[in-house]
Amino acid sequence: MSHYFYDPATGHGLPHDPFKAIVAPRLIGWISSRDSEGTLNLAPYSFFGAFATFPPIIGFSSEGRKDSVANIEATGEFVWNLATRPLAEQMNRSSAPVAPHIDEFELAGLTPAPGRNVAVPHVAESPAALECKLLQVVRLHTLDGEPMDNYLSLGQVVGVHINEAYLKDGLFDTHAAQPIMRAGYRADYAEIGAMFHMFRPSA
């Protein structure tokens, strides 16, 4: 069996960097925030994940100290919104590189629904949203200790919004919600496909 190997420090030698295609699909960090003057911001991040359950903790990483990070540091709050196939175009519109005073909710034609435990609104059209309080913003460093222009924001979930249409017998119907994910190169996205059950061994 033949394998292609490369050291990222010296380059991949391929037409396009395969890293984001290998670490895929990735659920999208569609983050809403509010600056200290009240201006709303909504932006998708391709590096996003859940890191703990009790209490629930999620995080996203920004390449560059963008408006979302600045807003979250200023207010200590943000909301993650589930990006879905029906909302794909609006999510994409919210990624436009616009000035900080531009409200991406308005730009994308989305409805800001008020938060319950945070002052940041969520996307009313999204099947689910997680209200978060900031735990920390971590500036990433390389192996040799050099600071990178990458910022990991970690938040504890303090409120959960679920559209009841997606609750079936008390379970959130992930398949019906149609989440979309980053999957590969610059314009590649994926939808959730077939799902299957596999239980963890007891011993």
ABEGO torsion letter per residue (X at the ends): XBBBBBBAAAEAGBABBAAAAABOBBBBBBBBBBBAAGBBBBBBBABBBBABAOBBBBBBBBBEBBAAAAAAAAAGBBBBBBBBAAAAAAAAAAABBBBAABBAAAAAGBBBBBBAABABBBBAABABBBBBBBABBBBBBBAAGBBBABBBBBBBBABBBBBAAABBGGBBBAAAAGBBBBBEBAABBBBBBBBBBBBBBAX
